[in-house]
Amino acid sequence: MKLIFAIINNDDSHAVQSALTKSGFQATKLASSGGFLMAGNTTFMICSEDDKLDEIIDIIKEHSHKRQQFVPNSSAYSSGAYTSFPVEVTVGGATVFVTNIERFEKV
């Protein structure tokens, strides 16, 4: 068995959750935030048989989209001053961790 931790941008979390549910997978949904942009994310915990792992990751890939976003220039943070030149960064997509688990029970 595997335990999947999938960190998804909040903009994509509903689509990912709906697709997982439609495909018969159950997930625990946790609110989280990223360390770089301090933006809201959703972390899904999904327990799965080994042979379903690729199907789950494909669903996550299909419904998690990267997008461009403007953020304040990071040099502004270190100097304490604000610059009017934001920097474009890529956000979204998914970060997925897969671990082995020895036991899983729903009680």
Biopython code that builds the backbone (N, CA, C, O; Angstrom):
import numpy as np
from Bio.PDB.StructureBuilder import StructureBuilder

atoms = [
    (1, "MET", "N", (0.830, -1.180, 0.000)),
    (1, "MET", "CA", (0.000, 0.000, 0.000)),
    (1, "MET", "C", (0.872, 1.239, 0.000)),
    (1, "MET", "O", (2.011, 1.226, 0.466)),
    (2, "LYS", "N", (0.307, 2.306, -0.534)),
    (2, "LYS", "CA", (1.004, 3.577, -0.618)),
    (2, "LYS", "C", (0.171, 4.672, 0.030)),
    (2, "LYS", "O", (-1.058, 4.615, 0.032)),
    (3, "LEU", "N", (0.849, 5.660, 0.577)),
    (3, "LEU", "CA", (0.212, 6.871, 1.058)),
    (3, "LEU", "C", (0.739, 8.005, 0.208)),
    (3, "LEU", "O", (1.946, 8.236, 0.135)),
    (4, "ILE", "N", (-0.180, 8.713, -0.437)),
    (4, "ILE", "CA", (0.176, 9.805, -1.331)),
    (4, "ILE", "C", (-0.162, 11.114, -0.636)),
    (4, "ILE", "O", (-1.281, 11.310, -0.162)),
    (5, "PHE", "N", (0.820, 12.006, -0.583)),
    (5, "PHE", "CA", (0.606, 13.378, -0.146)),
    (5, "PHE", "C", (0.704, 14.227, -1.404)),
    (5, "PHE", "O", (1.767, 14.298, -2.021)),
    (6, "ALA", "N", (-0.378, 14.865, -1.788)),
    (6, "ALA", "CA", (-0.391, 15.701, -2.984)),
    (6, "ALA", "C", (-0.720, 17.133, -2.588)),
    (6, "ALA", "O", (-1.812, 17.411, -2.094)),
    (7, "ILE", "N", (0.226, 18.037, -2.804)),
    (7, "ILE", "CA", (0.034, 19.440, -2.478)),
    (7, "ILE", "C", (-0.413, 20.142, -3.754)),
    (7, "ILE", "O", (0.307, 20.176, -4.752)),
    (8, "ILE", "N", (-1.621, 20.703, -3.695)),
    (8, "ILE", "CA", (-2.290, 21.256, -4.867)),
    (8, "ILE", "C", (-2.611, 22.727, -4.614)),
    (8, "ILE", "O", (-2.982, 23.098, -3.500)),
    (9, "ASN", "N", (-2.473, 23.555, -5.628)),
    (9, "ASN", "CA", (-2.881, 24.954, -5.537)),
    (9, "ASN", "C", (-4.380, 25.008, -5.242)),
    (9, "ASN", "O", (-5.148, 24.215, -5.787)),
    (10, "ASN", "N", (-4.794, 25.929, -4.392)),
    (10, "ASN", "CA", (-6.217, 26.040, -4.044)),
    (10, "ASN", "C", (-7.109, 26.211, -5.262)),
    (10, "ASN", "O", (-8.254, 25.758, -5.258)),
    (11, "ASP", "N", (-6.599, 26.860, -6.307)),
    (11, "ASP", "CA", (-7.400, 27.065, -7.518)),
    (11, "ASP", "C", (-7.770, 25.750, -8.194)),
    (11, "ASP", "O", (-8.766, 25.686, -8.914)),
    (12, "ASP", "N", (-6.981, 24.703, -7.970)),
    (12, "ASP", "CA", (-7.206, 23.410, -8.620)),
    (12, "ASP", "C", (-7.779, 22.352, -7.687)),
    (12, "ASP", "O", (-8.136, 21.265, -8.141)),
    (13, "SER", "N", (-7.873, 22.641, -6.404)),
    (13, "SER", "CA", (-8.221, 21.595, -5.433)),
    (13, "SER", "C", (-9.606, 21.000, -5.663)),
    (13, "SER", "O", (-9.793, 19.793, -5.513)),
    (14, "HIS", "N", (-10.575, 21.832, -6.024)),
    (14, "HIS", "CA", (-11.926, 21.305, -6.237)),
    (14, "HIS", "C", (-11.951, 20.349, -7.437)),
    (14, "HIS", "O", (-12.579, 19.293, -7.374)),
    (15, "ALA", "N", (-11.278, 20.713, -8.515)),
    (15, "ALA", "CA", (-11.242, 19.851, -9.701)),
    (15, "ALA", "C", (-10.551, 18.524, -9.404)),
    (15, "ALA", "O", (-11.000, 17.472, -9.859)),
    (16, "VAL", "N", (-9.467, 18.572, -8.648)),
    (16, "VAL", "CA", (-8.752, 17.341, -8.283)),
    (16, "VAL", "C", (-9.634, 16.469, -7.398)),
    (16, "VAL", "O", (-9.755, 15.266, -7.632)),
    (17, "GLN", "N", (-10.251, 17.070, -6.381)),
    (17, "GLN", "CA", (-11.100, 16.297, -5.478)),
    (17, "GLN", "C", (-12.272, 15.668, -6.224)),
    (17, "GLN", "O", (-12.595, 14.503, -5.993)),
    (18, "SER", "N", (-12.906, 16.416, -7.105)),
    (18, "SER", "CA", (-14.035, 15.886, -7.874)),
    (18, "SER", "C", (-13.606, 14.722, -8.760)),
    (18, "SER", "O", (-14.302, 13.709, -8.834)),
    (19, "ALA", "N", (-12.476, 14.858, -9.423)),
    (19, "ALA", "CA", (-11.993, 13.794, -10.310)),
    (19, "ALA", "C", (-11.602, 12.544, -9.520)),
    (19, "ALA", "O", (-11.866, 11.425, -9.958)),
    (20, "LEU", "N", (-10.980, 12.730, -8.369)),
    (20, "LEU", "CA", (-10.632, 11.577, -7.533)),
    (20, "LEU", "C", (-11.886, 10.847, -7.071)),
    (20, "LEU", "O", (-11.956, 9.620, -7.139)),
    (21, "THR", "N", (-12.875, 11.600, -6.601)),
    (21, "THR", "CA", (-14.128, 11.012, -6.125)),
    (21, "THR", "C", (-14.854, 10.295, -7.251)),
    (21, "THR", "O", (-15.355, 9.186, -7.063)),
    (22, "LYS", "N", (-14.911, 10.920, -8.419)),
    (22, "LYS", "CA", (-15.574, 10.315, -9.576)),
    (22, "LYS", "C", (-14.910, 8.995, -9.982)),
    (22, "LYS", "O", (-15.574, 8.089, -10.486)),
    (23, "SER", "N", (-13.592, 8.893, -9.756)),
    (23, "SER", "CA", (-12.863, 7.668, -10.090)),
    (23, "SER", "C", (-12.861, 6.655, -8.957)),
    (23, "SER", "O", (-12.238, 5.599, -9.072)),
    (24, "GLY", "N", (-13.553, 6.963, -7.862)),
    (24, "GLY", "CA", (-13.695, 6.006, -6.766)),
    (24, "GLY", "C", (-12.627, 6.090, -5.698)),
    (24, "GLY", "O", (-12.521, 5.185, -4.870)),
    (25, "PHE", "N", (-11.827, 7.152, -5.688)),
    (25, "PHE", "CA", (-10.773, 7.302, -4.681)),
    (25, "PHE", "C", (-11.238, 8.244, -3.589)),
    (25, "PHE", "O", (-11.934, 9.226, -3.849)),
    (26, "GLN", "N", (-10.847, 7.934, -2.373)),
    (26, "GLN", "CA", (-11.171, 8.792, -1.240)),
    (26, "GLN", "C", (-9.902, 9.499, -0.799)),
    (26, "GLN", "O", (-8.808, 8.935, -0.841)),
    (27, "ALA", "N", (-10.067, 10.737, -0.377)),
    (27, "ALA", "CA", (-8.912, 11.518, 0.048)),
    (27, "ALA", "C", (-9.278, 12.349, 1.268)),
    (27, "ALA", "O", (-10.417, 12.789, 1.422)),
    (28, "THR", "N", (-8.298, 12.551, 2.123)),
    (28, "THR", "CA", (-8.441, 13.474, 3.238)),
    (28, "THR", "C", (-7.827, 14.790, 2.791)),
    (28, "THR", "O", (-6.710, 14.822, 2.274)),
    (29, "LYS", "N", (-8.559, 15.868, 2.991)),
    (29, "LYS", "CA", (-8.175, 17.187, 2.501)),
    (29, "LYS", "C", (-7.730, 18.060, 3.666)),
    (29, "LYS", "O", (-8.465, 18.221, 4.640)),
    (30, "LEU", "N", (-6.531, 18.623, 3.569)),
    (30, "LEU", "CA", (-5.985, 19.479, 4.619)),
    (30, "LEU", "C", (-5.632, 20.842, 4.044)),
    (30, "LEU", "O", (-5.100, 20.928, 2.938)),
    (31, "ALA", "N", (-5.921, 21.906, 4.780)),
    (31, "ALA", "CA", (-5.495, 23.240, 4.369)),
    (31, "ALA", "C", (-4.008, 23.389, 4.675)),
    (31, "ALA", "O", (-3.543, 22.977, 5.738)),
    (32, "SER", "N", (-3.269, 23.975, 3.743)),
    (32, "SER", "CA", (-1.840, 24.185, 3.938)),
    (32, "SER", "C", (-1.436, 25.465, 3.220)),
    (32, "SER", "O", (-2.218, 26.028, 2.455)),
    (33, "SER", "N", (-0.218, 25.922, 3.468)),
    (33, "SER", "CA", (0.270, 27.104, 2.762)),
    (33, "SER", "C", (1.721, 26.885, 2.388)),
    (33, "SER", "O", (2.474, 26.214, 3.093)),
    (34, "GLY", "N", (2.097, 27.471, 1.256)),
    (34, "GLY", "CA", (3.460, 27.314, 0.764)),
    (34, "GLY", "C", (4.426, 28.247, 1.482)),
    (34, "GLY", "O", (4.025, 29.294, 1.991)),
    (35, "GLY", "N", (5.670, 27.875, 1.519)),
    (35, "GLY", "CA", (6.683, 28.681, 2.191)),
    (35, "GLY", "C", (7.213, 29.815, 1.351)),
    (35, "GLY", "O", (7.698, 30.802, 1.903)),
    (36, "PHE", "N", (7.141, 29.715, 0.021)),
    (36, "PHE", "CA", (7.704, 30.743, -0.848)),
    (36, "PHE", "C", (6.752, 31.920, -1.016)),
    (36, "PHE", "O", (7.120, 33.061, -0.735)),
    (37, "LEU", "N", (5.536, 31.654, -1.470)),
    (37, "LEU", "CA", (4.567, 32.722, -1.718)),
    (37, "LEU", "C", (3.598, 32.920, -0.564)),
    (37, "LEU", "O", (2.811, 33.867, -0.571)),
    (38, "MET", "N", (3.644, 32.037, 0.427)),
    (38, "MET", "CA", (2.711, 32.077, 1.549)),
    (38, "MET", "C", (1.264, 32.010, 1.070)),
    (38, "MET", "O", (0.367, 32.543, 1.723)),
    (39, "ALA", "N", (1.039, 31.365, -0.051)),
    (39, "ALA", "CA", (-0.299, 31.256, -0.627)),
    (39, "ALA", "C", (-0.961, 29.969, -0.158)),
    (39, "ALA", "O", (-0.289, 29.014, 0.231)),
    (40, "GLY", "N", (-2.280, 29.961, -0.201)),
    (40, "GLY", "CA", (-3.028, 28.803, 0.238)),
    (40, "GLY", "C", (-2.909, 27.628, -0.718)),
    (40, "GLY", "O", (-2.952, 27.795, -1.937)),
    (41, "ASN", "N", (-2.762, 26.466, -0.163)),
    (41, "ASN", "CA", (-2.729, 25.210, -0.901)),
    (41, "ASN", "C", (-3.685, 24.239, -0.227)),
    (41, "ASN", "O", (-4.202, 24.495, 0.860)),
    (42, "THR", "N", (-3.904, 23.132, -0.894)),
    (42, "THR", "CA", (-4.643, 22.021, -0.304)),
    (42, "THR", "C", (-3.743, 20.806, -0.382)),
    (42, "THR", "O", (-3.189, 20.505, -1.439)),
    (43, "THR", "N", (-3.596, 20.109, 0.728)),
    (43, "THR", "CA", (-2.828, 18.868, 0.741)),
    (43, "THR", "C", (-3.810, 17.717, 0.863)),
    (43, "THR", "O", (-4.599, 17.646, 1.805)),
    (44, "PHE", "N", (-3.745, 16.816, -0.110)),
    (44, "PHE", "CA", (-4.578, 15.618, -0.096)),
    (44, "PHE", "C", (-3.741, 14.451, 0.411)),
    (44, "PHE", "O", (-2.592, 14.275, 0.007)),
    (45, "MET", "N", (-4.331, 13.654, 1.300)),
    (45, "MET", "CA", (-3.737, 12.394, 1.740)),
    (45, "MET", "C", (-4.613, 11.293, 1.161)),
    (45, "MET", "O", (-5.813, 11.228, 1.426)),
    (46, "ILE", "N", (-3.984, 10.422, 0.359)),
    (46, "ILE", "CA", (-4.728, 9.381, -0.339)),
    (46, "ILE", "C", (-4.022, 8.049, -0.103)),
    (46, "ILE", "O", (-2.831, 7.912, -0.385)),
    (47, "CYS", "N", (-4.751, 7.085, 0.407)),
    (47, "CYS", "CA", (-4.208, 5.749, 0.585)),
    (47, "CYS", "C", (-4.646, 4.895, -0.596)),
    (47, "CYS", "O", (-5.805, 4.941, -1.008)),
    (48, "SER", "N", (-3.714, 4.117, -1.139)),
    (48, "SER", "CA", (-4.009, 3.382, -2.361)),
    (48, "SER", "C", (-3.238, 2.067, -2.427)),
    (48, "SER", "O", (-2.160, 1.918, -1.852)),
    (49, "GLU", "N", (-3.826, 1.134, -3.142)),
    (49, "GLU", "CA", (-3.079, -0.078, -3.493)),
    (49, "GLU", "C", (-1.986, 0.318, -4.492)),
    (49, "GLU", "O", (-2.133, 1.294, -5.227)),
    (50, "ASP", "N", (-0.909, -0.432, -4.510)),
    (50, "ASP", "CA", (0.227, -0.112, -5.378)),
    (50, "ASP", "C", (-0.162, 0.014, -6.846)),
    (50, "ASP", "O", (0.351, 0.883, -7.551)),
    (51, "ASP", "N", (-1.061, -0.844, -7.309)),
    (51, "ASP", "CA", (-1.406, -0.856, -8.730)),
    (51, "ASP", "C", (-2.294, 0.326, -9.145)),
    (51, "ASP", "O", (-2.512, 0.528, -10.340)),
    (52, "LYS", "N", (-2.804, 1.097, -8.203)),
    (52, "LYS", "CA", (-3.641, 2.269, -8.503)),
    (52, "LYS", "C", (-2.852, 3.580, -8.452)),
    (52, "LYS", "O", (-3.388, 4.643, -8.766)),
    (53, "LEU", "N", (-1.599, 3.501, -8.063)),
    (53, "LEU", "CA", (-0.773, 4.691, -7.873)),
    (53, "LEU", "C", (-0.687, 5.549, -9.137)),
    (53, "LEU", "O", (-0.907, 6.759, -9.075)),
    (54, "ASP", "N", (-0.373, 4.946, -10.267)),
    (54, "ASP", "CA", (-0.234, 5.705, -11.513)),
    (54, "ASP", "C", (-1.549, 6.363, -11.930)),
    (54, "ASP", "O", (-1.544, 7.477, -12.454)),
    (55, "GLU", "N", (-2.665, 5.687, -11.705)),
    (55, "GLU", "CA", (-3.968, 6.259, -12.039)),
    (55, "GLU", "C", (-4.240, 7.512, -11.214)),
    (55, "GLU", "O", (-4.732, 8.510, -11.740)),
    (56, "ILE", "N", (-3.924, 7.461, -9.940)),
    (56, "ILE", "CA", (-4.135, 8.615, -9.060)),
    (56, "ILE", "C", (-3.247, 9.780, -9.473)),
    (56, "ILE", "O", (-3.706, 10.919, -9.557)),
    (57, "ILE", "N", (-1.986, 9.494, -9.727)),
    (57, "ILE", "CA", (-1.067, 10.559, -10.129)),
    (57, "ILE", "C", (-1.484, 11.160, -11.465)),
    (57, "ILE", "O", (-1.351, 12.368, -11.661)),
    (58, "ASP", "N", (-1.983, 10.348, -12.383)),
    (58, "ASP", "CA", (-2.479, 10.872, -13.666)),
    (58, "ASP", "C", (-3.660, 11.813, -13.461)),
    (58, "ASP", "O", (-3.751, 12.842, -14.131)),
    (59, "ILE", "N", (-4.559, 11.479, -12.551)),
    (59, "ILE", "CA", (-5.702, 12.349, -12.246)),
    (59, "ILE", "C", (-5.197, 13.679, -11.691)),
    (59, "ILE", "O", (-5.679, 14.741, -12.086)),
    (60, "ILE", "N", (-4.235, 13.622, -10.784)),
    (60, "ILE", "CA", (-3.684, 14.841, -10.199)),
    (60, "ILE", "C", (-3.026, 15.694, -11.283)),
    (60, "ILE", "O", (-3.230, 16.907, -11.329)),
    (61, "LYS", "N", (-2.239, 15.064, -12.152)),
    (61, "LYS", "CA", (-1.583, 15.795, -13.248)),
    (61, "LYS", "C", (-2.599, 16.462, -14.170)),
    (61, "LYS", "O", (-2.418, 17.611, -14.575)),
    (62, "GLU", "N", (-3.645, 15.752, -14.492)),
    (62, "GLU", "CA", (-4.644, 16.255, -15.433)),
    (62, "GLU", "C", (-5.396, 17.471, -14.900)),
    (62, "GLU", "O", (-5.824, 18.326, -15.676)),
    (63, "HIS", "N", (-5.557, 17.552, -13.587)),
    (63, "HIS", "CA", (-6.393, 18.607, -13.012)),
    (63, "HIS", "C", (-5.615, 19.659, -12.228)),
    (63, "HIS", "O", (-6.215, 20.541, -11.614)),
    (64, "SER", "N", (-4.286, 19.576, -12.241)),
    (64, "SER", "CA", (-3.445, 20.571, -11.560)),
    (64, "SER", "C", (-2.662, 21.330, -12.628)),
    (64, "SER", "O", (-1.811, 20.759, -13.310)),
    (65, "HIS", "N", (-2.951, 22.595, -12.762)),
    (65, "HIS", "CA", (-2.369, 23.358, -13.860)),
    (65, "HIS", "C", (-1.395, 24.416, -13.349)),
    (65, "HIS", "O", (-1.647, 25.093, -12.352)),
    (66, "LYS", "N", (-0.276, 24.537, -14.061)),
    (66, "LYS", "CA", (0.662, 25.606, -13.759)),
    (66, "LYS", "C", (0.153, 26.880, -14.414)),
    (66, "LYS", "O", (-0.464, 26.852, -15.479)),
    (67, "ARG", "N", (0.424, 27.983, -13.759)),
    (67, "ARG", "CA", (0.015, 29.283, -14.284)),
    (67, "ARG", "C", (1.040, 30.323, -13.865)),
    (67, "ARG", "O", (1.819, 30.102, -12.938)),
    (68, "GLN", "N", (1.036, 31.441, -14.542)),
    (68, "GLN", "CA", (1.954, 32.531, -14.219)),
    (68, "GLN", "C", (1.257, 33.495, -13.258)),
    (68, "GLN", "O", (0.054, 33.735, -13.364)),
    (69, "GLN", "N", (2.029, 34.040, -12.326)),
    (69, "GLN", "CA", (1.491, 34.982, -11.355)),
    (69, "GLN", "C", (2.568, 36.022, -11.057)),
    (69, "GLN", "O", (3.753, 35.697, -10.993)),
    (70, "PHE", "N", (2.156, 37.248, -10.881)),
    (70, "PHE", "CA", (3.095, 38.301, -10.513)),
    (70, "PHE", "C", (3.145, 38.433, -8.999)),
    (70, "PHE", "O", (2.111, 38.452, -8.330)),
    (71, "VAL", "N", (4.378, 38.526, -8.457)),
    (71, "VAL", "CA", (4.574, 38.699, -7.018)),
    (71, "VAL", "C", (5.564, 39.833, -6.809)),
    (71, "VAL", "O", (6.340, 40.147, -7.711)),
    (72, "PRO", "N", (5.552, 40.451, -5.635)),
    (72, "PRO", "CA", (6.533, 41.524, -5.378)),
    (72, "PRO", "C", (7.948, 40.985, -5.507)),
    (72, "PRO", "O", (8.216, 39.826, -5.190)),
    (73, "ASN", "N", (8.842, 41.832, -5.972)),
    (73, "ASN", "CA", (10.247, 41.475, -6.139)),
    (73, "ASN", "C", (10.828, 41.067, -4.788)),
    (73, "ASN", "O", (10.652, 41.784, -3.804)),
    (74, "SER", "N", (11.514, 39.932, -4.725)),
    (74, "SER", "CA", (12.039, 39.429, -3.451)),
    (74, "SER", "C", (13.105, 40.344, -2.869)),
    (74, "SER", "O", (13.329, 40.317, -1.659)),
    (75, "SER", "N", (13.775, 41.160, -3.694)),
    (75, "SER", "CA", (14.773, 42.077, -3.149)),
    (75, "SER", "C", (14.118, 43.129, -2.259)),
    (75, "SER", "O", (14.768, 43.721, -1.398)),
    (76, "ALA", "N", (12.829, 43.350, -2.475)),
    (76, "ALA", "CA", (12.110, 44.315, -1.640)),
    (76, "ALA", "C", (12.012, 43.820, -0.195)),
    (76, "ALA", "O", (12.010, 44.621, 0.740)),
    (77, "TYR", "N", (11.931, 42.507, -0.017)),
    (77, "TYR", "CA", (11.810, 41.961, 1.334)),
    (77, "TYR", "C", (13.082, 42.173, 2.139)),
    (77, "TYR", "O", (13.013, 42.494, 3.326)),
    (78, "SER", "N", (14.239, 41.999, 1.515)),
    (78, "SER", "CA", (15.497, 42.076, 2.259)),
    (78, "SER", "C", (15.869, 43.512, 2.606)),
    (78, "SER", "O", (16.477, 43.758, 3.648)),
    (79, "SER", "N", (15.509, 44.464, 1.744)),
    (79, "SER", "CA", (15.888, 45.848, 2.018)),
    (79, "SER", "C", (14.850, 46.592, 2.853)),
    (79, "SER", "O", (15.130, 47.670, 3.377)),
    (80, "GLY", "N", (13.656, 46.023, 2.978)),
    (80, "GLY", "CA", (12.608, 46.691, 3.718)),
    (80, "GLY", "C", (11.865, 47.718, 2.879)),
    (80, "GLY", "O", (10.944, 48.374, 3.368)),
    (81, "ALA", "N", (12.256, 47.860, 1.632)),
    (81, "ALA", "CA", (11.605, 48.824, 0.740)),
    (81, "ALA", "C", (10.752, 48.067, -0.273)),
    (81, "ALA", "O", (10.997, 46.898, -0.571)),
    (82, "TYR", "N", (9.761, 48.756, -0.785)),
    (82, "TYR", "CA", (8.878, 48.150, -1.784)),
    (82, "TYR", "C", (9.256, 48.673, -3.161)),
    (82, "TYR", "O", (9.400, 49.882, -3.341)),
    (83, "THR", "N", (9.415, 47.798, -4.118)),
    (83, "THR", "CA", (9.658, 48.228, -5.491)),
    (83, "THR", "C", (8.376, 48.032, -6.277)),
    (83, "THR", "O", (7.551, 47.185, -5.934)),
    (84, "SER", "N", (8.212, 48.802, -7.314)),
    (84, "SER", "CA", (6.997, 48.709, -8.112)),
    (84, "SER", "C", (7.146, 47.726, -9.268)),
    (84, "SER", "O", (6.308, 47.701, -10.169)),
    (85, "PHE", "N", (8.190, 46.925, -9.253)),
    (85, "PHE", "CA", (8.439, 45.987, -10.335)),
    (85, "PHE", "C", (8.211, 44.552, -9.862)),
    (85, "PHE", "O", (9.127, 43.926, -9.328)),
    (86, "PRO", "N", (7.019, 44.036, -10.049)),
    (86, "PRO", "CA", (6.772, 42.651, -9.635)),
    (86, "PRO", "C", (7.496, 41.665, -10.560)),
    (86, "PRO", "O", (7.872, 42.001, -11.683)),
    (87, "VAL", "N", (7.674, 40.481, -10.072)),
    (87, "VAL", "CA", (8.348, 39.421, -10.813)),
    (87, "VAL", "C", (7.310, 38.356, -11.162)),
    (87, "VAL", "O", (6.460, 38.008, -10.343)),
    (88, "GLU", "N", (7.395, 37.853, -12.375)),
    (88, "GLU", "CA", (6.469, 36.791, -12.791)),
    (88, "GLU", "C", (7.056, 35.436, -12.399)),
    (88, "GLU", "O", (8.207, 35.137, -12.717)),
    (89, "VAL", "N", (6.258, 34.620, -11.707)),
    (89, "VAL", "CA", (6.685, 33.289, -11.285)),
    (89, "VAL", "C", (5.642, 32.269, -11.722)),
    (89, "VAL", "O", (4.485, 32.614, -11.962)),
    (90, "THR", "N", (6.056, 31.028, -11.821)),
    (90, "THR", "CA", (5.145, 29.941, -12.145)),
    (90, "THR", "C", (4.611, 29.354, -10.847)),
    (90, "THR", "O", (5.380, 28.992, -9.956)),
    (91, "VAL", "N", (3.287, 29.261, -10.746)),
    (91, "VAL", "CA", (2.650, 28.668, -9.577)),
    (91, "VAL", "C", (1.720, 27.559, -10.049)),
    (91, "VAL", "O", (1.466, 27.410, -11.244)),
    (92, "GLY", "N", (1.225, 26.800, -9.110)),
    (92, "GLY", "CA", (0.280, 25.738, -9.452)),
    (92, "GLY", "C", (0.985, 24.431, -9.718)),
    (92, "GLY", "O", (2.112, 24.203, -9.277)),
    (93, "GLY", "N", (0.299, 23.582, -10.444)),
    (93, "GLY", "CA", (0.818, 22.227, -10.618)),
    (93, "GLY", "C", (0.593, 21.454, -9.331)),
    (93, "GLY", "O", (-0.305, 21.772, -8.551)),
    (94, "ALA", "N", (1.392, 20.466, -9.122)),
    (94, "ALA", "CA", (1.256, 19.653, -7.911)),
    (94, "ALA", "C", (2.622, 19.160, -7.455)),
    (94, "ALA", "O", (3.516, 18.920, -8.266)),
    (95, "THR", "N", (2.764, 19.018, -6.166)),
    (95, "THR", "CA", (3.928, 18.357, -5.584)),
    (95, "THR", "C", (3.406, 17.102, -4.917)),
    (95, "THR", "O", (2.534, 17.167, -4.051)),
    (96, "VAL", "N", (3.944, 15.953, -5.323)),
    (96, "VAL", "CA", (3.412, 14.667, -4.868)),
    (96, "VAL", "C", (4.505, 13.868, -4.175)),
    (96, "VAL", "O", (5.596, 13.686, -4.715)),
    (97, "PHE", "N", (4.198, 13.397, -2.978)),
    (97, "PHE", "CA", (5.085, 12.506, -2.225)),
    (97, "PHE", "C", (4.373, 11.169, -2.083)),
    (97, "PHE", "O", (3.172, 11.126, -1.814)),
    (98, "VAL", "N", (5.107, 10.081, -2.264)),
    (98, "VAL", "CA", (4.539, 8.739, -2.125)),
    (98, "VAL", "C", (5.387, 7.970, -1.124)),
    (98, "VAL", "O", (6.608, 7.884, -1.258)),
    (99, "THR", "N", (4.718, 7.411, -0.116)),
    (99, "THR", "CA", (5.413, 6.620, 0.893)),
    (99, "THR", "C", (4.762, 5.245, 1.025)),
    (99, "THR", "O", (3.579, 5.075, 0.730)),
    (100, "ASN", "N", (5.535, 4.286, 1.463)),
    (100, "ASN", "CA", (4.992, 2.960, 1.764)),
    (100, "ASN", "C", (4.312, 3.009, 3.129)),
    (100, "ASN", "O", (4.777, 3.693, 4.041)),
    (101, "ILE", "N", (3.221, 2.284, 3.257)),
    (101, "ILE", "CA", (2.590, 2.156, 4.572)),
    (101, "ILE", "C", (2.421, 0.671, 4.885)),
    (101, "ILE", "O", (2.222, -0.152, 3.992)),
    (102, "GLU", "N", (2.502, 0.358, 6.149)),
    (102, "GLU", "CA", (2.376, -1.023, 6.573)),
    (102, "GLU", "C", (0.942, -1.420, 6.857)),
    (102, "GLU", "O", (0.563, -2.581, 6.699)),
    (103, "ARG", "N", (0.143, -0.443, 7.280)),
    (103, "ARG", "CA", (-1.216, -0.778, 7.699)),
    (103, "ARG", "C", (-2.131, 0.417, 7.459)),
    (103, "ARG", "O", (-1.749, 1.569, 7.667)),
    (104, "PHE", "N", (-3.348, 0.113, 7.015)),
    (104, "PHE", "CA", (-4.370, 1.130, 6.796)),
    (104, "PHE", "C", (-5.694, 0.564, 7.220)),
    (104, "PHE", "O", (-6.067, -0.534, 6.806)),
    (105, "GLU", "N", (-6.418, 1.308, 8.049)),
    (105, "GLU", "CA", (-7.747, 0.862, 8.496)),
    (105, "GLU", "C", (-8.693, 2.045, 8.486)),
    (105, "GLU", "O", (-8.311, 3.166, 8.824)),
    (106, "LYS", "N", (-9.939, 1.784, 8.093)),
    (106, "LYS", "CA", (-10.999, 2.761, 8.267)),
    (106, "LYS", "C", (-11.937, 2.178, 9.320)),
    (106, "LYS", "O", (-12.540, 1.126, 9.113)),
    (107, "VAL", "N", (-12.052, 2.870, 10.444)),
    (107, "VAL", "CA", (-12.878, 2.369, 11.543)),
    (107, "VAL", "C", (-14.023, 3.308, 11.819)),
    (107, "VAL", "O", (-14.829, 3.053, 12.714)),
]
sb = StructureBuilder()
sb.init_structure("model")
sb.init_model(0)
sb.init_chain("A")
sb.init_seg("    ")
for serial, (resi, resn, name, xyz) in enumerate(atoms, 1):
    if name == "N":
        sb.init_residue(resn, " ", resi, " ")
    sb.init_atom(name, np.array(xyz, "f"), 0.0, 1.0, " ", f" {name:<3s}", serial, name[0])
structure = sb.get_structure()
